[in-house]
Amino acid sequence: MKVTVVGAGAVGASCAEYIAMKNFAAEVVLLDIKEGFAEGKAMDLMQTASLNGFDTKITGSTNDYSKTAESDVVVITSGIPRKPGMTREELIGINAGIVKSVSSSLIEHSPNAVVIVVSNPMDTMTYLVHKTTSLPKHKIIGMGGALDSARFKYRLAEALEAPISDVDGMVIGGHSDKGMVPLIHHATRNSVKVSEFLDSDKMDYVVQETKVGGATLTGLLGTSAWYAPGAAVSGLVQAIANDQKKMFPCSALLEGEYGLNDLCIGVPVILGKNGIEKIVEIKLNDTEKEKLHESAEGVKKTNGLLDV
């Protein structure tokens, strides 16, 4: 299993680190446009191998896509990160050009790879890869829902004063502060609905804190988060590498599912060796359906800014 991560910044390096530490990939290639940057990150990470007990080989390259050839999975993290006060949508002008160029170069050298898109605005960047490459739709995945759901579970565990291993929950919809749809009425603690433990005000608080999870961290850090995004990517890559048939909410191209067409948005999918093996249509109540469709309208509006 060979994995390429484009963008050796904080998010990309975290992706490479978590993938290596899980020890399921033979090789991880880090690629960046900044001279020597990916090479330095790769060397630093390799010097942790004996300490962290992994045998994955991590190599770095400055913009040489030939080093990425025959990758099984490619991860696109490149682009400018959010700054305090910025929305993910404001990044579209710069990041669209970057993602279009990167995806084309990756697929030229790894035509059978599964592509995982992390760059923001993530749903629109995932849609851009669909529109500008010849890859089948099941091989193009947007990461956002996996990250948003992890943040949701963090907030749920906090509110429940429970260990996070007790908690399960999912976020669907667009990967944006306004577009996320945390499925609070489906969330459980050891199969018991969280509404048995939390009142409506507390549940509303969990939902709102989840939706602004990225913005909260951007305000605190001065830039986008990286540990949780890296961990989310590593979970998706592992599910594909090991053909786990594991369910994650991911941004997928919809063609009638949930009553939506011609856009990428977060919905539960089954991930295996072929990428998205199945889109899972869960039963939503009327409020959840309305919020998902409102989120879709927001994503379509951002998609309209693309030059495709």
C-alpha positions in Angstrom: 0.0 0.0 0.0 1.4 3.3 -1.1 -0.1 6.6 0.0 0.7 10.1 -1.2 -0.1 13.2 0.8 0.1 16.5 -1.1 0.9 19.4 1.1 3.4 19.0 3.9 2.1 21.6 6.2 0.6 20.9 9.6 -2.5 19.0 8.2 -0.5 17.0 5.6 2.3 16.1 8.1 -0.3 14.9 10.6 -1.9 12.8 8.0 1.4 11.2 7.2 2.3 10.7 10.9 -1.0 9.0 11.8 -1.0 6.8 8.7 2.6 5.7 9.5 1.9 5.0 13.2 -1.0 2.7 12.3 1.5 0.7 10.3 -0.7 -0.5 7.5 1.0 1.3 4.6 4.4 0.3 3.2 5.1 3.8 2.0 3.9 7.4 2.5 5.1 10.1 0.1 4.9 13.7 1.3 4.9 16.3 -1.5 5.1 20.1 -1.3 6.0 23.0 -3.6 8.3 24.6 -1.0 11.9 23.5 -1.6 13.1 20.9 0.9 10.1 21.3 3.1 8.5 17.8 2.5 12.0 16.2 2.6 12.6 17.8 6.0 9.2 16.8 7.4 9.7 13.2 6.1 13.1 13.0 7.7 11.8 14.3 11.0 8.9 11.8 11.0 11.2 8.9 10.0 13.4 9.7 13.0 10.3 8.9 15.2 9.9 5.4 13.7 12.0 3.5 16.2 10.5 5.4 19.0 6.9 5.0 17.8 7.3 1.4 16.5 6.3 1.7 12.9 8.0 0.4 9.7 6.2 2.6 7.2 8.7 4.4 4.9 8.1 8.1 4.7 9.7 10.0 1.9 9.5 13.7 0.9 9.6 15.4 -2.5 9.6 18.9 -3.8 7.0 19.0 -6.5 8.2 15.8 -8.2 5.0 13.9 -9.0 6.9 11.0 -10.5 7.8 10.0 -6.9 4.0 9.6 -6.3 3.6 7.0 -9.1 1.4 4.0 -8.5 -0.1 5.3 -5.3 -3.1 3.4 -4.1 -4.6 6.4 -2.2 -3.8 10.1 -2.7 -4.7 12.8 -0.2 -5.0 16.5 -1.2 -4.4 18.9 1.7 -2.7 21.6 -0.4 -4.0 25.2 -0.4 -4.1 28.1 2.0 -5.6 27.4 5.4 -8.2 29.5 7.2 -7.3 32.5 9.2 -9.4 33.9 12.1 -12.6 35.4 10.8 -12.4 33.6 7.4 -15.0 31.2 6.1 -14.0 28.1 4.3 -15.9 29.5 1.2 -13.5 32.5 1.1 -10.7 30.2 0.1 -12.2 29.1 -3.1 -10.4 31.4 -5.6 -6.9 30.3 -4.7 -7.6 26.7 -3.6 -9.6 25.8 -6.7 -6.6 26.4 -9.0 -4.3 24.5 -6.7 -6.6 21.5 -6.3 -7.3 21.3 -10.1 -3.6 21.2 -10.9 -2.7 18.8 -8.1 -5.4 16.3 -8.9 -4.5 16.3 -12.6 -0.8 15.6 -11.8 -1.6 12.9 -9.2 -3.9 11.0 -11.6 -1.4 11.2 -14.4 1.0 9.1 -12.3 -1.6 7.1 -10.3 -4.6 6.6 -12.6 -6.1 3.9 -10.3 -5.8 5.8 -7.0 -8.6 6.7 -4.7 -8.6 10.5 -4.1 -9.3 12.0 -0.6 -9.9 15.7 -0.7 -9.2 17.8 2.5 -8.6 21.3 1.0 -11.3 23.8 1.7 -14.1 24.6 0.8 -14.0 20.8 1.0 -17.4 19.8 -0.6 -16.7 22.2 -3.5 -13.1 21.0 -4.0 -14.4 17.4 -4.0 -16.9 18.4 -6.7 -14.2 20.1 -8.7 -12.1 16.9 -8.8 -15.2 15.1 -10.1 -15.7 17.7 -12.8 -12.1 17.9 -14.0 -10.9 14.3 -13.9 -11.9 11.1 -15.5 -12.0 9.1 -12.3 -15.2 7.1 -11.4 -17.3 8.7 -8.7 -16.6 6.1 -6.1 -12.9 6.9 -6.1 -13.3 10.6 -5.1 -14.0 11.2 -1.4 -14.3 14.4 0.6 -13.0 14.0 4.2 -15.1 16.6 6.1 -17.9 14.5 7.6 -15.4 12.2 9.4 -13.8 15.2 11.1 -17.1 16.9 11.9 -18.4 13.7 13.5 -15.3 13.3 15.6 -15.9 16.9 16.9 -19.5 16.0 17.5 -18.6 13.0 19.6 -16.1 15.1 21.5 -18.8 17.6 22.4 -21.3 14.8 23.2 -18.9 13.1 25.6 -18.2 16.5 27.2 -21.9 17.2 27.8 -22.6 13.7 29.0 -19.5 13.6 31.2 -18.9 10.2 29.7 -15.8 8.5 28.2 -15.8 9.1 24.4 -15.8 5.3 23.8 -19.4 5.3 25.1 -20.6 7.8 22.5 -21.7 7.5 18.9 -22.9 10.2 16.6 -22.8 11.5 13.0 -22.7 14.8 11.2 -24.0 15.0 7.6 -24.4 18.0 5.3 -21.9 20.5 4.1 -18.5 20.9 5.7 -19.2 24.5 6.8 -20.3 26.3 10.0 -23.8 26.9 8.6 -24.1 23.7 6.6 -23.3 21.0 9.1 -26.2 18.8 10.3 -25.3 17.1 13.5 -27.8 14.2 13.9 -28.4 14.8 17.6 -31.6 12.7 17.7 -29.7 9.7 16.3 -26.8 10.1 18.7 -26.4 7.5 21.4 -24.5 6.5 24.6 -24.0 2.8 24.5 -27.1 2.4 22.2 -29.3 4.6 24.5 -30.3 7.9 22.8 -28.6 10.9 24.3 -32.0 12.6 24.8 -32.4 10.2 27.8 -29.5 12.0 29.4 -29.5 15.6 28.1 -32.2 18.2 28.0 -33.0 20.1 24.9 -30.9 23.2 25.8 -27.8 21.0 26.3 -28.4 19.2 23.1 -28.8 22.5 21.2 -25.5 23.6 22.8 -23.7 20.4 21.6 -25.1 21.0 18.1 -24.0 24.6 17.9 -20.5 24.0 19.4 -20.0 21.2 16.8 -21.0 23.5 13.9 -18.4 26.1 14.9 -15.8 23.6 16.0 -13.4 24.5 13.2 -13.9 28.3 13.7 -13.3 27.9 17.4 -10.0 26.3 16.8 -9.0 28.8 14.2 -9.6 31.5 16.6 -7.6 29.9 19.3 -4.7 28.7 17.1 -4.6 31.5 14.5 -4.9 28.9 11.7 -6.7 25.7 10.9 -6.5 22.7 13.1 -4.4 19.8 12.1 -4.4 16.9 14.6 -8.0 15.9 14.2 -8.1 16.4 10.4 -5.0 14.2 10.1 -6.5 11.5 12.3 -9.7 11.7 10.3 -7.8 11.2 7.0 -5.9 8.3 8.5 -9.1 6.6 9.4 -10.4 6.8 5.9 -7.2 5.6 4.4 -7.0 2.7 6.7 -10.6 1.7 5.9 -9.7 1.7 2.2 -6.3 0.0 2.6 -7.7 -2.8 4.7 -11.0 -3.1 2.9 -12.8 -2.7 6.2 -16.3 -1.8 4.8 -16.4 0.8 7.5 -19.1 3.5 7.6 -18.0 7.1 7.7 -19.9 10.3 6.8 -18.0 11.6 3.7 -18.6 14.1 0.9 -19.8 12.0 -2.0 -21.3 12.8 -5.4 -25.0 12.4 -5.1 -27.2 11.3 -8.1 -30.7 11.2 -6.5 -29.8 9.9 -3.0 -31.5 12.0 -0.3 -33.4 13.8 -3.2 -30.2 15.6 -4.2 -28.3 15.7 -7.5 -25.1 17.0 -9.0 -23.3 18.0 -5.8 -20.9 16.6 -3.3 -22.1 16.7 0.3 -21.6 14.7 3.5 -23.6 11.5 3.8 -22.8 8.1 5.4 -20.9 5.8 3.1 -19.3 2.4 3.3 -15.5 2.6 2.6 -13.5 -0.4 1.2 -10.8 -1.1 -1.2 -12.7 0.5 -4.1 -13.3 3.7 -2.2 -17.0 4.5 -1.7 -18.6 1.0 -1.9 -22.1 2.3 -1.0 -24.0 5.4 -0.1 -26.2 4.7 2.9 -29.6 6.4 2.9 -30.7 6.7 6.5 -34.2 7.7 7.6 -34.2 11.4 8.5 -37.0 13.3 10.2 -38.6 16.3 8.5 -36.4 18.8 10.3 -33.2 16.9 9.4 -34.3 16.6 5.7 -35.0 20.4 5.6 -31.6 21.2 7.1 -29.8 18.8 4.7 -31.5 20.4 1.7 -30.7 23.9 3.0 -27.1 22.8 3.4 -27.1 21.5 -0.2 -28.3 24.9 -1.5 -25.3 26.5 0.3 -22.9 24.0 -1.3 -24.4 24.6 -4.8 -24.0 28.3 -4.3 -20.3 27.9 -3.6 -20.0 25.4 -6.5 -21.4 28.2 -8.7 -18.2 30.1 -8.1 -16.1 27.4 -9.8 -14.9 27.9 -13.4 -15.7 24.5 -14.7 
